[in-house]
Structures are given as C-alpha cells and as structure tokens.
Amino acid sequence: MDRLDAMAVFVAVVETGSLAAAGRKLGHSPATVTRAVAMLEERLGERLLHRSTRALRLTERGEHQFAVYRSILAELAEADGSDAAGDRITGRIALTAPELFGRSVLMPVVETFLDEHPDVSLRMLLLNRVVSLVEEGVDVAVRLAPLPASGMIAVRLGEMRRLVCAAPDYLAHAGIPPDPGALQHHRCIGTEDGAAREQWHFIDRTSARERRLSMAVQLRIALNGAGAAIDAAIRGQGVCRAMAYQAVEHIEAGRLTALLCDFEPEPLPIHLVFHAIPRRNAALRAFVDHATPRLRAAVRNVSDRIARAAGASSDVRSG
C-alpha cells in the first residue's frame, strides 16, 4: 500500500469511527487497515490515534494530519475531475450550526447557494452543541460564542443579543421584574435538562461603574432546547432566555415582551469557522464567499428588528 492509499485509509478510519468500519467501506481487511495507520505513524514518528477496546480518539498530531490528508485527497479528486467538470463547481460540503439559527438564518443562504451551484451537494448538522470539525468530518461551522485560540480560520459575521422574555399575559398577573434580583419571585424556564437551578448572567448598568451579575435562578421548567423554552414562555408558563434571532418574530408579533434590557449581558460574537481551504476545493471556497456577506446582512437585519421590537414591546427596558 502506498502513502496516498494509507492516507485514504486513515481518513476513512476517522470518518467512520473504527478500523473495522473503515475496512468495510474501502473493501480492506482489518489487518490491512491497521498496517496502513501504522505505516503513517512510523513515517511521522508519532501516534495518530489513541486506541481502546471501546473507541478511537485522535491525538493532537492526528487531528492535524487528518486535516492535511483530507485536503490532499480532496485536491487530487478535484484535479482528476477538473477536465470533465469544466467551469462547473462540484463537490460535497458538510456544515454545522445551532439548530434554530440553522433553520431561520442559515438555511435561506444555503438554499440560494445550492440554486446557483446545482452540482454541489451538502450535509448540514443542526445541533445545539459544539461539533468537532475533524472528528465529525465537517468543513465549516457557525459558532455563536467567544472563540478559543485554534489553528482554524474565523470570519466574523456580527454579534447577537441575549434576551430575557415573557408573554404579556404572564406579566399581567406576575408583574414586570425591575431588576435581575426580582427573578427569584418569577417562574423561570431553563434549557439545562434536569437542572433545578441555572446561572443567568447580566450586567448592571444603572450605576456609574458597570457590574457583572450572575443569578442562580430557580427553574419551574427545565427543557433541553431553546425552542421548547420559548414555546412554553409564549403559553404563559414563565420567563425564558433567548437569543435575538430566536425571539425576534415573537416580540414583533406581541407574543413575547423583552425584559431587563438595561441589564442585558454582552452580545455573543458570531463566526464562520473552518480549516484552511485547499486551493482546489472550489465548492467550499464558493460557499464561504457566498455565505459571508449574506449571513452578515441577515445578522444585521435581526439586530435592527430586535432593537425596534424590544424598544416598542410594552416600553419595557428595565421595568
């Protein structure tokens, strides 16, 4: 087995999650797969995989080499198909985003991209957790959080406000909380499944010096998704937290009222995150070029809408 074949085997091992599954995918025996990985490790002088009876896990060097090998194989595949494809962009892209952001903001951008490039196919993971690009075979991710230092490329798309909301009917009988401390007297809806309490963060801007606040609120309902929490709040079950893109339509329609706006925490940054794009990976490069300005515009649109709607909702800012 030559080095390129060994690279393909290693990539298949990571993508399928096991030596045996990679062997079945490629039509190789388990011994052949094991030898291929060992050959690469011997050449590099480092382990690429931590092996156990239950699972495989990439080493730090393994994560780096996986990205390198996959890029090399993608470039070779594009080069082999370039004559037949002509000027058309072909390929397959895998991307991930938080579920509600993906549905409401990202999908319209994806659909216009696919309309422009009919020979490109796409796999999208809408998950409310951080997805490892390497371990789950993802090309590009939308991240709504401060980013840790890494070797990945991050393109800033904007930022998103974090709101506290409740239905007008609920507020009519429970009252409007004038400050975060008043939440201890309200029914709160959380998104940490099974938790009895949840930390809600605020910034006190009422004095000359800003002060960060962290409130351990008692949860009346603990759910495992923001969508379900918002639904419960709309039905008058209590106060929930939501990102601006999750709540904007409900605030505009009067189903929810934004609360404690003077105490909002800092907005979260939004980025497109990806590894360096191989020179010949035209599909991924085209997607990033297509998506970046459109997602920036979509994020700005949400920010503008929520500023108008939250300002008008029952003229509630700090109570």
C-alpha positions as CSV (number, residue, x, y, z in Angstrom):
1,M,0.0,0.0,0.0
2,D,1.4,3.4,-1.0
3,R,1.3,6.6,1.1
4,L,-1.8,8.0,-0.7
5,D,-3.7,4.8,-0.1
6,A,-2.7,4.9,3.5
7,M,-3.9,8.5,3.8
8,A,-7.3,7.4,2.4
9,V,-7.5,4.6,4.9
10,F,-6.7,6.9,7.8
11,V,-9.3,9.4,6.7
12,A,-11.9,6.6,6.4
13,V,-11.0,5.4,9.9
14,V,-11.6,8.9,11.4
15,E,-14.8,9.4,9.4
16,T,-16.3,6.0,10.2
17,G,-15.0,5.9,13.8
18,S,-13.4,2.5,13.7
19,L,-10.8,0.3,11.9
20,A,-13.4,-2.3,11.1
21,A,-15.9,0.1,9.6
22,A,-13.2,1.8,7.5
23,G,-12.2,-1.7,6.2
24,R,-15.8,-2.4,5.2
25,K,-16.1,0.9,3.5
26,L,-12.9,0.5,1.5
27,G,-13.0,-3.2,1.0
28,H,-9.9,-3.9,3.0
29,S,-9.2,-6.4,5.8
30,P,-8.8,-5.2,9.3
31,A,-5.1,-6.2,9.2
32,T,-4.6,-4.0,6.1
33,V,-6.3,-1.0,7.7
34,T,-4.1,-1.5,10.8
35,R,-0.9,-1.7,8.7
36,A,-1.9,1.5,6.8
37,V,-2.3,3.5,10.0
38,A,0.9,2.0,11.5
39,M,2.8,3.0,8.3
40,L,1.8,6.6,8.6
41,E,2.6,6.7,12.3
42,E,6.0,5.1,11.7
43,R,6.8,7.7,9.0
44,L,5.8,10.6,11.3
45,G,7.3,9.1,14.4
46,E,4.2,9.9,16.4
47,R,0.9,8.3,17.2
48,L,-2.1,9.5,15.3
49,L,-4.8,7.5,17.2
50,H,-5.4,6.6,20.8
51,R,-6.9,3.0,20.6
52,S,-9.0,1.3,23.2
53,T,-11.5,-1.6,23.1
54,R,-14.4,0.9,23.1
55,A,-13.4,3.8,20.8
56,L,-10.7,5.5,18.8
57,R,-9.6,9.1,19.6
58,L,-7.4,11.3,17.6
59,T,-4.2,12.6,19.2
60,E,-3.3,16.2,18.7
61,R,-1.0,15.3,15.8
62,G,-3.7,13.0,14.5
63,E,-6.1,16.0,14.3
64,H,-3.6,18.0,12.3
65,Q,-2.7,15.1,9.9
66,F,-6.4,14.3,9.3
67,A,-7.0,17.8,8.1
68,V,-3.8,17.7,5.9
69,Y,-4.6,14.2,4.5
70,R,-8.2,15.1,3.7
71,S,-7.1,18.3,2.0
72,I,-4.6,16.4,-0.1
73,L,-7.1,13.8,-1.2
74,A,-9.7,16.5,-2.0
75,E,-7.3,18.3,-4.2
76,L,-6.4,15.2,-6.1
77,A,-10.0,14.3,-6.5
78,E,-10.8,17.7,-7.9
79,A,-7.8,17.6,-10.2
80,D,-8.9,14.2,-11.6
81,G,-12.4,15.6,-12.3
82,S,-11.5,19.1,-13.4
83,D,-11.4,18.3,-17.2
84,A,-14.8,16.7,-17.1
85,A,-16.4,19.3,-14.9
86,G,-15.1,22.3,-17.0
87,D,-16.0,25.5,-15.2
88,R,-18.8,24.0,-13.0
89,I,-18.3,23.8,-9.3
90,T,-18.8,20.3,-8.0
91,G,-18.3,18.7,-4.6
92,R,-19.8,18.0,-1.3
93,I,-19.8,20.3,1.7
94,A,-20.5,19.5,5.4
95,L,-21.5,22.3,7.7
96,T,-22.9,22.7,11.2
97,A,-24.8,25.4,13.1
98,P,-27.1,25.7,16.2
99,E,-30.5,24.2,15.4
100,L,-32.7,27.4,15.4
101,F,-30.0,29.6,13.8
102,G,-29.6,27.0,11.1
103,R,-33.3,26.8,10.4
104,S,-34.1,30.5,10.5
105,V,-30.9,32.2,9.3
106,L,-28.6,29.8,7.6
107,M,-30.9,27.7,5.5
108,P,-32.1,30.5,3.3
109,V,-28.4,31.2,2.5
110,V,-27.7,27.6,1.9
111,E,-30.7,27.3,-0.5
112,T,-29.6,30.2,-2.6
113,F,-26.1,28.8,-2.8
114,L,-27.4,25.4,-4.0
115,D,-29.6,27.1,-6.5
116,E,-26.5,28.8,-8.0
117,H,-24.4,25.6,-7.9
118,P,-26.6,22.6,-8.9
119,D,-23.6,20.2,-8.9
120,V,-22.8,20.8,-5.3
121,S,-24.3,18.6,-2.5
122,L,-24.5,19.5,1.1
123,R,-24.7,17.8,4.5
124,M,-25.9,20.0,7.4
125,L,-25.8,19.1,11.1
126,L,-28.1,21.4,13.1
127,L,-27.1,20.6,16.7
128,N,-27.1,22.5,20.0
129,R,-23.6,21.5,20.9
130,V,-20.1,22.3,19.7
131,V,-19.2,19.9,16.8
132,S,-15.6,18.9,16.3
133,L,-14.9,19.7,12.6
134,V,-12.2,17.0,12.5
135,E,-13.9,14.2,14.3
136,E,-17.3,14.6,12.6
137,G,-16.0,15.4,9.1
138,V,-17.4,18.9,9.0
139,D,-16.0,21.6,6.7
140,V,-17.4,24.8,8.1
141,A,-19.3,25.7,11.3
142,V,-21.3,28.7,12.6
143,R,-20.2,29.4,16.1
144,L,-22.2,31.7,18.5
145,A,-19.7,32.1,21.3
146,P,-16.3,33.6,22.1
147,L,-13.7,31.5,20.2
148,P,-10.8,29.8,21.9
149,A,-7.4,30.1,20.3
150,S,-7.0,27.5,17.5
151,G,-5.4,27.0,14.1
152,M,-8.8,27.5,12.3
153,I,-9.8,30.4,10.3
154,A,-12.7,32.5,11.7
155,V,-14.7,35.0,9.7
156,R,-16.7,37.4,11.9
157,L,-20.4,37.7,10.9
158,G,-21.6,40.1,13.6
159,E,-23.0,39.6,17.1
160,M,-26.3,38.6,18.7
161,R,-28.1,39.9,21.7
162,R,-29.2,37.6,24.6
163,L,-32.7,38.4,25.9
164,V,-35.0,37.6,28.8
165,C,-38.6,37.3,27.7
166,A,-42.1,36.5,28.9
167,A,-45.6,36.6,27.5
168,P,-47.7,39.8,28.1
169,D,-50.4,37.6,29.8
170,Y,-47.9,36.2,32.2
171,L,-46.5,39.6,33.1
172,A,-50.1,41.0,33.6
173,H,-50.5,38.8,36.7
174,A,-46.9,38.2,37.8
175,G,-45.6,41.7,37.3
176,I,-42.6,43.0,35.4
177,P,-39.2,42.3,37.1
178,P,-37.5,45.7,37.6
179,D,-34.0,44.1,38.1
180,P,-32.4,40.6,37.8
181,G,-32.8,40.0,41.6
182,A,-36.6,40.1,41.1
183,L,-36.4,36.9,39.0
184,Q,-36.4,34.9,42.3
185,H,-40.1,35.8,42.5
186,H,-40.9,34.6,39.0
187,R,-41.4,31.2,37.3
188,C,-38.2,30.7,35.2
189,I,-37.8,28.4,32.2
190,G,-34.4,26.9,31.7
191,T,-32.6,24.9,29.0
192,E,-30.3,22.8,31.1
193,D,-32.1,19.5,31.0
194,G,-32.7,18.2,34.5
195,A,-31.3,21.2,36.3
196,A,-33.1,22.7,39.3
197,R,-31.2,26.0,39.0
198,E,-29.5,27.8,36.2
199,Q,-27.0,30.6,36.1
200,W,-28.3,33.7,34.3
201,H,-25.8,36.4,33.6
202,F,-26.4,40.2,33.5
203,I,-24.6,43.5,33.5
204,D,-25.8,46.2,35.9
205,R,-25.5,49.5,34.0
206,T,-27.6,51.5,36.5
207,S,-24.6,52.9,38.4
208,A,-21.5,54.8,37.2
209,R,-19.4,51.6,37.0
210,E,-20.8,48.6,35.2
211,R,-21.0,45.5,37.3
212,R,-21.4,41.9,36.2
213,L,-24.2,39.9,37.9
214,S,-24.7,36.1,38.0
215,M,-28.1,35.0,39.2
216,A,-28.8,31.4,40.2
217,V,-32.5,31.3,39.2
218,Q,-34.9,28.5,40.4
219,L,-36.3,26.7,37.4
220,R,-40.1,26.0,37.2
221,I,-39.5,24.1,34.0
222,A,-36.1,22.6,32.7
223,L,-36.1,21.7,29.0
224,N,-33.4,20.5,26.6
225,G,-33.9,23.1,23.9
226,A,-34.4,26.8,23.4
227,G,-37.3,26.3,21.0
228,A,-39.3,24.4,23.6
229,A,-38.5,27.0,26.3
230,I,-39.7,29.8,24.0
231,D,-42.9,27.9,23.3
232,A,-43.6,27.5,27.0
233,A,-43.0,31.2,27.6
234,I,-45.4,32.1,24.9
235,R,-48.1,30.0,26.6
236,G,-47.6,32.0,29.8
237,Q,-45.5,29.5,31.7
238,G,-42.9,31.9,32.9
239,V,-39.7,33.8,31.9
240,C,-37.2,32.4,29.5
241,R,-33.9,33.4,28.0
242,A,-33.5,33.5,24.2
243,M,-31.1,34.7,21.5
244,A,-32.4,37.6,19.5
245,Y,-32.8,35.5,16.3
246,Q,-34.9,33.0,18.3
247,A,-37.3,35.6,19.8
248,V,-37.5,38.4,17.2
249,E,-40.6,37.2,15.4
250,H,-42.5,36.6,18.7
251,I,-41.6,40.0,20.1
252,E,-42.6,41.7,16.8
253,A,-45.9,39.9,16.9
254,G,-46.5,40.7,20.6
255,R,-46.4,37.1,21.8
256,L,-43.3,37.9,24.0
257,T,-42.0,41.0,25.7
258,A,-38.3,41.7,26.2
259,L,-37.4,42.3,29.8
260,L,-34.4,43.7,31.7
261,C,-32.9,45.3,28.6
262,D,-30.8,47.6,30.7
263,F,-29.2,44.5,32.3
264,E,-28.5,42.5,29.2
265,P,-25.2,40.7,29.1
266,E,-22.8,41.4,26.3
267,P,-23.9,40.1,22.9
268,L,-22.3,36.9,21.6
269,P,-20.0,37.1,18.6
270,I,-20.9,35.0,15.5
271,H,-18.2,33.5,13.2
272,L,-17.9,31.1,10.3
273,V,-15.1,28.7,11.3
274,F,-13.2,26.4,9.0
275,H,-9.7,25.0,8.4
276,A,-7.6,26.4,5.6
277,I,-9.4,25.7,2.3
278,P,-7.4,23.6,-0.1
279,R,-6.6,25.5,-3.2
280,R,-8.7,23.3,-5.4
281,N,-11.7,22.9,-3.1
282,A,-13.8,25.2,-5.2
283,A,-17.1,24.2,-3.6
284,L,-16.1,25.1,-0.1
285,R,-14.4,28.3,-1.2
286,A,-17.5,29.3,-3.2
287,F,-19.8,28.6,-0.2
288,V,-17.7,30.8,2.2
289,D,-17.7,33.6,-0.4
290,H,-21.4,33.3,-1.0
291,A,-22.4,32.9,2.7
292,T,-20.3,35.5,4.4
293,P,-21.9,38.7,3.1
294,R,-25.4,37.2,3.2
295,L,-25.1,36.0,6.8
296,R,-23.6,39.3,7.8
297,A,-26.7,41.1,6.3
298,A,-29.0,38.6,8.0
299,V,-27.4,39.1,11.4
300,R,-27.6,42.9,11.0
301,N,-31.3,42.5,10.0
302,V,-32.1,40.6,13.2
303,S,-30.2,43.2,15.2
304,D,-32.2,46.0,13.6
305,R,-35.5,44.3,14.0
306,I,-34.9,43.3,17.7
307,A,-33.8,46.9,18.5
308,R,-37.1,48.2,17.2
309,A,-39.3,45.5,18.6
310,A,-37.7,45.3,22.0
311,G,-37.8,49.1,22.3
312,A,-41.5,49.1,21.5
313,S,-42.6,46.0,23.5
314,S,-44.7,47.4,26.4
315,D,-42.0,50.2,26.6
316,V,-40.2,47.8,29.0
317,R,-36.5,48.3,29.3
318,S,-35.5,47.9,32.9
319,G,-39.1,47.6,34.2
